[in-house]
Amino acid sequence: MAGLFHGFSRYRIPTAETEIHLVLGGNGPPLLLLHGYPQTHAMWHKVAPALARDFTVVVPDLRGYGDSGKPKSDPAHFVYSKRATSNDMVAVMARLGFTSFRLAGHDRGGRVAHRLTLDHPERVERLAVLDIIPTRTVFQRVDKALATSTYHWFFLIQPELPEALIGANPDFFLEWTLRKWSRDFSCFAPEALAEYKRCFRDPATIHATCEDYRAGASIDLEHDEADIAKKIECPVLAIWGGPITGRKGVIEAWQERATNVTGLPIDCGHFLAEEKPAETVEALRSFFTGG
């Protein structure tokens, strides 16, 4: 792992409910990068060092993922709600001395970033969301094509079943998922792929990541409905690539939830930061420097 984030330092930072593992590097204004499913902070390894030339880059594992803590789940799924997970990130950044910051999230990390910006608008200066549309909008748009491409949303929320099936061969499930959602599997560096597999073999990780999706289909929607009249006021960048949200209406979907949205597609699959790192860096750097 040392080679993936050369020059970065590692930390474990306690929050109210768990501990968050992260790497930190660079100089300049703080920038928080949040990963998605089924990965870890390692997904940013091609992007973070380049951004560290302009920013102090903080790259954590979300609760339940990677080497961060995996608190016991609850029947209401609040423990793995985007609100609980985003509160971790606010606490981590405060412990590092950052009261406000730039924020980017891919996949599930983008959903955490969305909730963080709604709950703590004073913390987020600019928000970038990678290859997602809002959770509430996804469920409203479900049809045959979307249900086929995002089948895992409905598989992972089932009680007990996904843990049993994934746990029988976690390497197969993880690699199958990465292949399905990317255009070229060779984009995944061997060191990063080994890291994803190491972490995903932990039954606690499998359960926690299922709880992330169960929260997304229940308590997260309740929180979104309660905030339906609230819009994000800071600038928002939406960039997208592949099979999950790489379809028309991405910017329009975010304009329903934010007042100042720009965006662009990148010609790749779902994993922008690994499939097209140069283009991803260019888009993020331009946006976060005010370009």
DODOMI-466738 format. One record per residue (C-alpha): residue in one letter; x, y, z. Coordinates in steps of 0.05 Angstrom, whole numbers, m for minus. Last residue first. Example, Ala and Ser with C-alpha at 12.3 -4.5 7.8 and 13.67 -1.06 7.14 Angstrom:
residues 2
+------+--------+--------+--------+
: rest :      u :      v :      w :
+------+--------+--------+--------+
:    s :    273 :    m21 :    143 :
:    a :    246 :    m90 :    156 :
+------+--------+--------+--------+
//
This chain:
residues 291
+------+--------+--------+--------+
: rest :      u :      v :      w :
+------+--------+--------+--------+
:    g :   m241 :    549 :   m254 :
:    g :   m252 :    559 :   m180 :
:    t :   m192 :    519 :   m156 :
:    f :   m238 :    462 :   m137 :
:    f :   m271 :    460 :   m205 :
:    s :   m208 :    462 :   m247 :
:    r :   m173 :    412 :   m202 :
:    l :   m233 :    365 :   m203 :
:    a :   m241 :    364 :   m279 :
:    e :   m167 :    359 :   m293 :
:    v :   m157 :    304 :   m241 :
:    t :   m215 :    264 :   m271 :
:    e :   m187 :    272 :   m341 :
:    a :   m119 :    248 :   m319 :
:    p :   m148 :    191 :   m277 :
:    k :   m190 :    160 :   m333 :
:    e :   m203 :     88 :   m314 :
:    e :   m180 :     93 :   m242 :
:    a :   m212 :    158 :   m219 :
:    l :   m271 :    148 :   m266 :
:    f :   m293 :     80 :   m240 :
:    h :   m362 :     74 :   m272 :
:    g :   m340 :     63 :   m343 :
:    c :   m304 :    111 :   m388 :
:    d :   m313 :    171 :   m434 :
:    i :   m320 :    227 :   m383 :
:    p :   m386 :    265 :   m379 :
:    l :   m391 :    337 :   m357 :
:    g :   m420 :    379 :   m302 :
:    t :   m443 :    445 :   m273 :
:    v :   m493 :    456 :   m217 :
:    n :   m510 :    519 :   m177 :
:    t :   m576 :    515 :   m140 :
:    a :   m575 :    444 :   m116 :
:    r :   m624 :    386 :   m107 :
:    e :   m667 :    391 :   m170 :
:    q :   m606 :    416 :   m208 :
:    w :   m574 :    350 :   m190 :
:    a :   m624 :    310 :   m230 :
:    e :   m618 :    359 :   m289 :
:    i :   m543 :    350 :   m289 :
:    v :   m550 :    275 :   m293 :
:    g :   m608 :    275 :   m342 :
:    k :   m581 :    233 :   m397 :
:    r :   m544 :    169 :   m381 :
:    g :   m479 :    148 :   m349 :
:    t :   m510 :    136 :   m282 :
:    i :   m492 :     64 :   m268 :
:    p :   m462 :     39 :   m333 :
:    g :   m407 :     90 :   m343 :
:    g :   m379 :    159 :   m339 :
:    w :   m402 :    216 :   m297 :
:    i :   m382 :    284 :   m272 :
:    a :   m427 :    327 :   m229 :
:    l :   m397 :    391 :   m201 :
:    v :   m434 :    429 :   m147 :
:    p :   m424 :    502 :   m125 :
:    c :   m449 :    515 :    m54 :
:    e :   m524 :    526 :    m42 :
:    i :   m549 :    455 :    m34 :
:    k :   m624 :    456 :    m34 :
:    k :   m674 :    443 :     22 :
:    a :   m748 :    432 :      7 :
:    i :   m739 :    356 :      4 :
:    d :   m702 :    355 :     70 :
:    a :   m750 :    310 :    108 :
:    e :   m757 :    268 :     46 :
:    d :   m681 :    259 :     42 :
:    h :   m677 :    238 :    115 :
:    e :   m732 :    186 :    104 :
:    l :   m697 :    162 :     41 :
:    d :   m633 :    153 :     81 :
:    i :   m672 :    113 :    133 :
:    s :   m697 :     61 :     83 :
:    a :   m667 :     41 :     16 :
:    g :   m600 :     75 :     28 :
:    a :   m597 :     46 :     98 :
:    r :   m603 :    m23 :     69 :
:    y :   m548 :     m4 :     20 :
:    d :   m499 :     16 :     75 :
:    e :   m521 :    m45 :    115 :
:    c :   m498 :    m88 :     57 :
:    t :   m430 :    m54 :     63 :
:    a :   m429 :    m67 :    137 :
:    h :   m444 :   m141 :    128 :
:    i :   m390 :   m152 :     75 :
:    t :   m341 :   m112 :    117 :
:    a :   m355 :   m153 :    179 :
:    p :   m346 :   m217 :    138 :
:    d :   m275 :   m193 :    122 :
:    r :   m256 :   m217 :     52 :
:    f :   m273 :   m148 :     25 :
:    c :   m213 :   m116 :     58 :
:    r :   m161 :   m162 :     28 :
:    k :   m197 :   m163 :    m39 :
:    y :   m197 :    m87 :    m45 :
:    e :   m124 :    m84 :    m25 :
:    a :   m104 :   m136 :    m76 :
:    l :   m141 :    m97 :   m129 :
:    a :   m104 :    m34 :   m109 :
:    e :    m36 :    m68 :   m112 :
:    p :    m53 :   m101 :   m179 :
:    a :    m72 :    m33 :   m208 :
:    f :   m144 :    m32 :   m232 :
:    c :   m147 :     m2 :   m302 :
:    s :   m136 :    m72 :   m331 :
:    f :   m210 :    m86 :   m321 :
:    d :   m227 :    m43 :   m381 :
:    r :   m297 :    m16 :   m390 :
:    s :   m313 :    m18 :   m316 :
:    w :   m379 :    m34 :   m280 :
:    k :   m382 :   m108 :   m297 :
:    r :   m308 :   m121 :   m286 :
:    l :   m308 :    m88 :   m218 :
:    t :   m370 :   m127 :   m198 :
:    w :   m342 :   m194 :   m222 :
:    e :   m277 :   m179 :   m183 :
:    l :   m315 :   m165 :   m119 :
:    f :   m362 :   m224 :   m126 :
:    f :   m306 :   m273 :   m143 :
:    d :   m261 :   m249 :    m87 :
:    p :   m318 :   m253 :    m37 :
:    n :   m333 :   m327 :    m51 :
:    a :   m380 :   m358 :      1 :
:    g :   m384 :   m291 :     37 :
:    i :   m420 :   m260 :    m22 :
:    l :   m476 :   m312 :    m18 :
:    a :   m484 :   m312 :     58 :
:    e :   m478 :   m237 :     67 :
:    p :   m525 :   m226 :      9 :
:    l :   m579 :   m270 :     39 :
:    e :   m579 :   m244 :    110 :
:    p :   m637 :   m194 :    100 :
:    q :   m644 :   m168 :     29 :
:    i :   m617 :    m98 :     19 :
:    l :   m556 :   m122 :    m21 :
:    f :   m598 :   m153 :    m76 :
:    f :   m642 :    m93 :    m90 :
:    w :   m587 :    m41 :    m99 :
:    h :   m544 :    m96 :   m130 :
:    y :   m590 :    m99 :   m190 :
:    t :   m564 :    m31 :   m212 :
:    s :   m556 :    m45 :   m286 :
:    t :   m617 :    m91 :   m289 :
:    a :   m661 :    m48 :   m245 :
:    l :   m642 :     13 :   m287 :
:    a :   m660 :    m21 :   m352 :
:    k :   m725 :    m51 :   m326 :
:    d :   m749 :     13 :   m294 :
:    v :   m732 :     50 :   m230 :
:    r :   m733 :    126 :   m239 :
:    q :   m762 :    144 :   m171 :
:    f :   m713 :     99 :   m135 :
:    v :   m655 :    133 :   m171 :
:    t :   m683 :    202 :   m156 :
:    r :   m685 :    189 :    m81 :
:    t :   m612 :    166 :    m83 :
:    p :   m588 :    230 :   m117 :
:    i :   m551 :    219 :   m184 :
:    i :   m484 :    184 :   m185 :
:    d :   m421 :    179 :   m227 :
:    l :   m376 :    225 :   m187 :
:    v :   m404 :    281 :   m143 :
:    a :   m363 :    344 :   m132 :
:    l :   m380 :    393 :    m76 :
:    r :   m350 :    462 :    m62 :
:    e :   m342 :    501 :      2 :
:    v :   m370 :    448 :     49 :
:    r :   m369 :    459 :    124 :
:    e :   m423 :    512 :    131 :
:    p :   m471 :    468 :     94 :
:    h :   m468 :    415 :    149 :
:    d :   m530 :    371 :    143 :
:    l :   m543 :    382 :     69 :
:    t :   m469 :    380 :     50 :
:    l :   m457 :    318 :     92 :
:    r :   m517 :    284 :     59 :
:    h :   m491 :    296 :    m11 :
:    a :   m420 :    276 :     10 :
:    v :   m446 :    210 :     38 :
:    r :   m483 :    198 :    m27 :
:    g :   m420 :    214 :    m66 :
:    g :   m381 :    165 :    m23 :
:    r :   m431 :    112 :    m43 :
:    d :   m411 :    124 :   m116 :
:    h :   m353 :    174 :   m117 :
:    g :   m347 :    232 :    m70 :
:    a :   m313 :    299 :    m73 :
:    l :   m309 :    353 :    m19 :
:    r :   m275 :    420 :    m11 :
:    f :   m264 :    440 :     61 :
:    s :   m289 :    478 :    122 :
:    t :   m271 :    472 :    196 :
:    f :   m206 :    437 :    181 :
:    g :   m160 :    426 :    241 :
:    l :   m146 :    351 :    231 :
:    r :   m194 :    335 :    287 :
:    a :   m246 :    378 :    253 :
:    m :   m236 :    339 :    188 :
:    v :   m246 :    273 :    224 :
:    a :   m308 :    298 :    261 :
:    v :   m340 :    322 :    196 :
:    m :   m323 :    256 :    163 :
:    d :   m353 :    215 :    219 :
:    n :   m416 :    257 :    216 :
:    s :   m420 :    238 :    142 :
:    t :   m424 :    165 :    161 :
:    a :   m480 :    176 :    211 :
:    r :   m520 :    218 :    162 :
:    k :   m506 :    171 :    104 :
:    s :   m539 :    116 :    146 :
:    y :   m495 :     58 :    168 :
:    v :   m511 :     64 :    243 :
:    f :   m581 :     86 :    225 :
:    h :   m599 :     18 :    196 :
:    a :   m666 :     18 :    234 :
:    p :   m652 :    m52 :    261 :
:    d :   m582 :    m33 :    285 :
:    s :   m512 :    m49 :    260 :
:    k :   m452 :    m59 :    305 :
:    p :   m395 :    m11 :    289 :
:    k :   m345 :    m29 :    235 :
:    g :   m283 :     13 :    245 :
:    s :   m241 :     37 :    187 :
:    d :   m191 :    m10 :    154 :
:    g :   m229 :    m17 :     89 :
:    y :   m303 :     m5 :     93 :
:    g :   m353 :     m5 :    150 :
:    r :   m342 :     68 :    166 :
:    l :   m315 :    102 :    104 :
:    d :   m242 :     93 :     89 :
:    p :   m209 :    160 :     88 :
:    v :   m171 :    203 :     37 :
:    v :   m152 :    273 :     61 :
:    v :   m116 :    316 :      9 :
:    t :    m82 :    381 :     28 :
:    f :    m90 :    415 :    m38 :
:    d :    m52 :    441 :    m99 :
:    r :      3 :    390 :   m111 :
:    a :    m38 :    340 :    m71 :
:    l :    m87 :    336 :   m129 :
:    a :    m35 :    296 :   m169 :
:    p :    m21 :    250 :   m110 :
:    a :    m97 :    239 :    m98 :
:    v :   m116 :    219 :   m169 :
:    k :    m82 :    153 :   m185 :
:    h :    m89 :    127 :   m113 :
:    w :   m162 :    149 :   m106 :
:    m :   m191 :     78 :   m108 :
:    a :   m145 :     61 :    m49 :
:    h :   m194 :     95 :     m1 :
:    t :   m233 :     30 :     m4 :
:    q :   m275 :     m7 :    m55 :
:    p :   m341 :    m43 :    m62 :
:    y :   m373 :      9 :    m63 :
:    g :   m350 :     82 :    m64 :
:    h :   m294 :    126 :    m41 :
:    l :   m294 :    195 :     m7 :
:    l :   m243 :    249 :    m22 :
:    l :   m235 :    308 :     26 :
:    l :   m198 :    369 :      1 :
:    p :   m165 :    418 :     49 :
:    p :   m134 :    482 :     21 :
:    g :    m59 :    478 :      6 :
:    n :     m6 :    425 :     16 :
:    g :     m2 :    351 :      2 :
:    g :    m16 :    287 :     39 :
:    l :    m65 :    250 :     84 :
:    v :    m83 :    177 :     88 :
:    l :   m143 :    152 :    127 :
:    h :   m170 :    102 :    177 :
:    i :   m232 :    123 :    215 :
:    e :   m248 :     99 :    284 :
:    t :   m319 :     88 :    312 :
:    e :   m379 :    118 :    347 :
:    a :   m361 :    189 :    369 :
:    t :   m301 :    193 :    323 :
:    p :   m231 :    166 :    333 :
:    i :   m177 :    182 :    281 :
:    r :   m130 :    129 :    254 :
:    y :    m76 :    161 :    212 :
:    r :    m30 :    147 :    153 :
:    s :     18 :    196 :    120 :
:    f :     23 :    209 :     46 :
:    g :     90 :    216 :      9 :
:    h :     76 :    157 :    m37 :
:    f :      3 :    138 :    m36 :
:    l :     m2 :     74 :    m77 :
:    g :     70 :     53 :    m63 :
:    a :     58 :     48 :     12 :
:    m :      0 :      0 :      0 :
+------+--------+--------+--------+
//
